[in-house]
Amino acid sequence: MIKYTPFWETLKNSSESTYTLIHKHNISSATINRLRKNQGISTMKIDDLCRILNCRVEDIIVYEKN
């Protein structure tokens, strides 16, 4: 199962917040909600988050066996 646990730590250590992601970078609140619930998001959104947070994919997602 893909989880977004690393995203929250990366976000915490950045100068961004969920507010700035939504209002400054146009990441939808639905995407933030999907991240919270470990639901799927597009690779385009992962790319956007990596660009905004200046990080690698591994800093956003992790794969864990069920």
N, C-alpha and C positions, 0 to 999 in steps of 0.2 A: 504494500500500500504506500502510495506517495503521500508524504506529510509535509506541511509547511512550517513546522516548528522552527527551523533555522531562520526563516523569514522574520519572525517576531524578534529574535535576538539581533539580527542584522539591523532591523528597523530601530530597535532600542538604542543601538550603538551609533546610529547615524544622526544627522541633523534634521531628518524628516520625521513626520508623524503621519498617522492615518489621515488627519485633517489636511495636511499639505499634499499628500498623495491624491486625495480626492479633489481639492480645490485648486491646487497649483499645477498638478501634473495630469489631471483628468483621468485618474484611475477611478472607475465607478465604485460606488459604495457596495454594489452587488458583488464586485470582485473581492473587495475587502472581506465581505461576509463569507464568500466561498473559501477564502484563505483561512478564516477563523474556524470553519467547519470541516477543513481538510477535504473540500470538494474540488473537482477538477477545474483548472483554468487553462487558457490557451497558451501555447508556447510563445505567441506574440506578446501576451501579458507578462510572461516570465522574462522575456527579452526587455520589455519596457521597465520592469522592476530592477533588473540588473543594471540597466543604463542609468536609471534615476539614483539608485543606491550605490552605484559604482562598485559592483560586486560580481561574483561568479554564480553560476547556476546552483552550485553546492551550498551557497549562502542563502538560498531561497527554498530549495526542496531537498528532501531526503527520502530514500526508499527503505521501508522496513517491511520485513515479512510479516504476514498476518499471524 
